Amino acid sequence: GQSLEQPSEVTAVEGAIVQINCTYQTSGFYGLSWYQQHDGGAPTFLSYNALDGLEETGRFSSFLSRSDSYGYLLLQELQMKDSASYFCAVRGSGGSYIPTFGRGTSLIVHP
Amino acid sequence: NAGVTQTPKFQVLKTGQSMTLQCAQDMNHNSMYWYRQDPGMGLRLIYYSASEGTTDKGEVPNGYNVSRLNKREFSLRLESAAPSQTSVYFCASSEDVPVGEQFFGPGTRLTVL
């Protein structure tokens, strides 16, 4: 099977930079995704890394190291609206289509 | 485009009752998914449909059945609801099965008494 580990909670102040880490275990790897979910809302897609390196989309960046089975989401110039839960997810191994999500990191942004 | 729609938004059932959660997408996606989300547990896959006419079990399929009615619609049925099925249910779709990008519906909040 596969498993993902991410911190349960991260706090930061407005304007700061925060990094949310994700380590995974899977026998086959097809990419790491990140999703954002506000309280009471639906998850929304943020980014996808299939290859090593950094992908940048505005204030958000996502990094992947396949050799370390590790990735992170970097949020810059934090805003109050960034307070949400962030989930990493990997696709199943061996041709399986089962996506697996981490348990989520609650980001709290303070003024 | 409405994206992914789900009905109902809220539902309260008594133990043993049955119901069907409806999901539809208008993005012409091949793959559709049903997840449940419980506090502190993240999203767990119940069933998925890689393409029209196919369905497969996910991580937590017990107590559920699904139907891929056509390319647009994917329903989830609870035949005999149990309190352990109290959860928020999300439907999602993607062009194909890789995790790259899934689009989620607004969710159904189900309480089983």
Interface residues (C-beta under 8 A of the other chain):
Chain A: S8 Y30 G31 L32 S33 Y35 G41 A42 P43 T44 F45 Y48 A50 F87 A89 V90 R91 Y97 I98 P99 T100 F101 G102 R103 G104
Chain B: S31 Y33 G40 M41 G42 L43 R44 L45 Y48 A50 D56 G58 E59 F90 A92 V97 P98 V99 G100 E101 Q102 F103 F104 G105 P106 G107
